[in-house]
Amino acid sequence: MQIDTETLLPLPPEGVELHSADAPRHVFTTGFSAPDAHGRWTDGRRARLIFRLPHRPEGGVELRLESLGFVVQGAVFEQQAEILAGGRAVGRWNVMSTTLVPRLVVVPREAMEPDGTVVLEFRIPTCMQPALVGQGDDRRFLGLMLRRLSWEARPPQRPHDLSGELARPVGRESRKSFADKIASGFWSRFVTGPAVLDVGFQGASVAGSVVPILPGAIGVDIDYPGYDGRILPFAENSQDAVYSSHCLEHIPDNIKAIQEWHRVVKVGGHIITVVPSAALYERKRRVPSYWNGDHRRTYSPSSLLAEFEAALAPNSYRVRHLAENDANYQYGLPPNMHPEGCHEIELVVEKITPPLWRLGE
């Protein structure tokens, strides 16, 4: 279908309500049902938003979409959406919330038309007819409800910027804040060279569906030749960084695993560890987990740091970052519902050359 974008008014930075009477002047839609009081539902496996910006920013744009998913407890666990701009993958969402929250999509300049037109496509294989899950007689294939679309120009890309990797299909939990870590400079700060190990990168994902965290990184899982879940088949001081997300809580010999991570990383390199937060994910202090029976322990920031202190010699490392990541966390969900958003603890330690003196008593 040919669309004359010249007839569309440029989208103002403050955006538009997609269900408002004014929206068609700024946004052309396909694959959506009629507007309702709160927004517009995607109806089917594909939907598009087509709009024109006043200009084509050098650094591309950040789009903010207030959205929720068609989720029914016990019947529809989540909505999965792949997002493309100009035919290029720019994001993946796993939406488990029935509350409207803003979600970010970064569109690079190359994915925009010269006149500032953006063709944003949603591919939603999990859409479902409410009537099939006991939700009345509604026969639409619902996936996402979108309410408000707004945008902000991004600054020009820095040298060696990773913006081209924004849609990289990394592991499920890493994906939630992958783009934010690019924007904040997290990766460029803590990954200082090309030799990177991503330990446990595949997790529970289907083989071949995810890739290691950064281009050139080596994904190490239990099927990696020479790896037994403890000993890494890599030389001492050979890696610029070791990254492990939502893996340490599964490893029986966690102390030995940390020691191995420290052994293979270079002096000046970093160990980046991410684990579920007991306060955010489990909402309880101890295992067994409500959500994953393979978790061997729960974590708080202090207990995660304590494991590193138990595993590594004093003055062989320095703590560079320790934080709880609760981006887009839905605090309104009760403990008997799976948490939505980020629910993790991030710890980064740098390997250092031990001083000639020892820590006194």
N, C-alpha and C positions, 0 to 999 in steps of 0.2 A: 504494500500500500504506500503510495507516494504521499508525502505530507509537505505542504507548503509552510515551512517554518517562518517565512516572512510574515505570515498572518498572526503569529504568536507574539504577544508582547514580551519583552525581556523579563525574566524572572527577577523580582527584587531580592536583595540579599536577605531581607527579613522573611522571605518566603510566602507561601500561600497555604491555606487550608484546602486540602484536596477535595473535600466534600462541599466546599462553598460554591455559591453561584458564580463567583468571580474566577474560579480555578480554570475553566476552559479557555479563558483569554490568555493564560500563561502556560498551561500544561495540556498536552494531548495524551490521552490514555488509550491503551488497548488491553484486553484481558482483565478488566475490572468490572465488578457489578455496579449497579447504580449507587450513588452516594446515599449514606444514611446519616443519622444524627451525629455520629462520632467520627466517621472517616469513610474510606472506601476499601472494600475487600477485593483482593485478587480472586478471580474466579477461573480456575483451571491451572494447568502446569506452567503457563507462561503469561507474563504481563509486562507491559512496557509503559514507561513515562518518557515523554519527549518534550523537551523545553529548550529555550534559548537564553543564554546569559548575555549581559550587555557587552562582554568582551571575552577573550580567551586567555586567562591568566598564564603567565610563564610557568608557574609552579603547579598548574592545575587547580582543582577546587576540592574543598571538603563539603560533602553534602550531609545534611542531618535530616533524618527521616524519623518522625515519631511513629512508632509501629508496635504491634502486638501480634501474637500468633493464634491461630485456631487450635486450641489445646483443650482436650477433655480428659479429666482425670480418669485413669484406668482404660482409656480408649485411644487417645491421640496424645503421645508423650511430648512431641515437639514438631516444629515446622523447620525444615531444612531449605535454605535458599542459596542458590548460587547467583551472584550479581555480576552483570556484564555492562560495560559502557563502550559503545562503538564496537561491539563484538569482542572486546577484551575483558577477561575476568578481572574484576576489581574487588571482590569480596565474597565471603561465605558467612552466612548466619545460621546459627542453631538457636531457634527462638522457642523458649519454654514458658514465656510469660504471657499472661492474659491481661497485663497492665501496660498501657501505652508508655513507652520509654523512648528517648532519642537514641538512634543508632547511627554510626558514622560510616560513610562510604567515601573513599578518596578516589577521585577521577583524575588521572594524569592528563596533561595537556594533549598528548598524542591520541587520547581516546575521545577528544572533542572535535567537532567540525570546525573549519576555519572561521565560520561566522559565530562560533560560540554555542552551537547546538549540541546538546547531549541526548543520546538515546540510551536510556537506562533500562536494562532488561532483567527481570526476575524469573528464574527457573526454579520451580517449587514442586518436586516430585512427591512430596508428602501431603499435598492438598487432599481434603476429604469432604465428602458430603455429610453435613450434619445429620441428615435423616438416617444415614447408615450407622450412626453411633448413638441413636436414641435421642437426638436433639431436634425433635419436631419433624416437620415435613419439608424442611429446607433442602432443596436438591442442588444448590450451588456447590462447586468444588472450592471450598475456602482454604486459603493458606495464610496470608498476611493481611492485616488491616493497616493501612497507611493513613495518617491524618495530616501531618504538616511536613512540607518540604522547604528547606531553606539551604543557603550555601554561603561559603566564605572562601575567598581567594587564598591560595597557599603561596608562600614565598618561593622564589626560584630554587630549584634543586641545588643542593651543595654537591661538590665533587664527591664521587663514590657514594652518592646517596642510594638507598635501597628502595626508593619509591617504585621501581619497576617490579619489586617482589611483593607488593602489597597483597596480592591474591595468592601468594605461595601456599600450596595445600599442606601446611605443617599439621602437627597433631591437634586434636580437637581442643584441648585446653590452651595450648600455646597460641592457637589461632585467635582466641578471644582478645588478646592484647598485643598481637604481633605488630599490627599497624601502629598502635600507640607507641610501641618501643622503637619503631623506626622514626616516628615523628619527634620523640623526645631525645633521640641520640643514644638511647640505652645500648643498642648493639654496637655502635661505633665507639662507645666508651669502653665497653667490657670485652669486645672481641677485637683484638689488636693485630691479628694476623690470619692467614688463610687456613691454618691447620686447626680444625674444630671437630670434636666428637659430640654427637648427640646421642646420649645413652638412654635407651628405652624409648626411642623416637616413635616407634610404631604403636606401642601399647596395645589396646584392644581393637585398633583399626584393622580393617580388611587389608591384607597384604597388597602392597602396590598403590594404596589409596592416599598415602601421605608420604612426604619427603622430609629429609633432615632440615633442621631449623634454618640454615643459611646456605646459599650456593657454595658448593665445594665441600661442605661438611660431610663427615662420614657418619652414617646412621648405624648405631650398635645396638642390636637387640639379642635376645637369647639364642637366636639362630645364626649369629655372626661367627664365622670360623675362629676358633680359639677362645671364644668368650663363654664363660660358665656362669655368668651372673655375678661374679666376684672379680676375677683377675682379668684385666684388660690386656689384649695381645698387642700392646704398643710400647715403644721404648720410653724410658725415663726422659723427662724434659723434652718431649717431642711435640706437644700440642700447645697452641696459643690459647685455647679455651676448651673447657669441658662443660657441656650444657646437659641438664637432665631435668625434665618436667614431669611431675606426677608419676615418678618411678621409685624414688627412694623408699616410699611407704610400703612398697611391695617386696623389697629386697630383704631376705632373712638376715644376712650378715651385713647390716648397714654400715658398721664401723669399718670393715674391710673395704667395702665399696668406696667410702669417702677417702680412705687411704690410697686406693688405686687411682682415683681421680686426681688426687694431689701429686702422686708419683709421676704421672704421665704429663702433667701440665708444666710448661716452662716457667722459670722465674720471671715474674712480671705478667704472667698469664692469669686467667681467672677461672674459677669454678662457679658456675651459675646454676643454682639449685632451686627448683620450685616444687612445693608440696602443698596438698590441701590443708587449709586452716581448720582446726577442730571447731573453732568458734563460728566459722562461716559455712563449712561444708557439712560436717557431721552434726553440728549443734549439740555435741556431747563430748565428754572428756576422754573416753576410752573406746577401743574396739570391743565388740565387732561393729563394723560400719553398717549404717542403715542402707547404704547405697552400693557398697562394693565389699563383698566378703573376702577379697584377697588382700585388703589393707591389714598390715601387721601392727601398725601403730598410728596414733594420731599426733598432730603437731600443733604447738604454739610457737611463736617466734623464739621464745627462750629455750624450748626443748629442742628445736632444730639447731640453734646455735650451740647448745650443750652437746649435741652429738658430734659436731665438728670439733669442739674443744676436747672431747674424749678421744677422738680419732687422731688428731694431729698434734704434733709437738708445739709447745709454745714458741712464739716468734718464728714459726715457719710460714705464717700467713698473716694477712690483715683483713679485717672485715671492711668491705667497701660499700655495701648496700644491704639493708635488712628492712623489709616492708611487707605489710599485708596489702594485697591487691584486691580491692572490692569494687572495681570498675563495673558499673551497671548492675551491681548486686541488688536483688529485690528483697529488701528487709521486711516487706509486708507478707512474704510467704511463710506459712507456719512450718514448724519442724517436720511435720509428716509429709511435706511436699519437697521434691527435689529442688535444691537451690538453683536460681537463675542468675547468670552473670559470673564474674570472676570471684573465686572464693579460695584464694591461695596465699601462701607466704613465699616471698622471694628473698633469697640469700645469695650474695656474691662475695667471694673471698679471693684475694690476690695472693699468689705464691710469692714469697720473698726469700732473699738470701738470709739465712739466720745470722744474727750478729755473733761476734767472737765471744761475747759474754753470755752467761746463762741467767735465767730468771731466778731470783733469790726466793727464799721462803718468806 
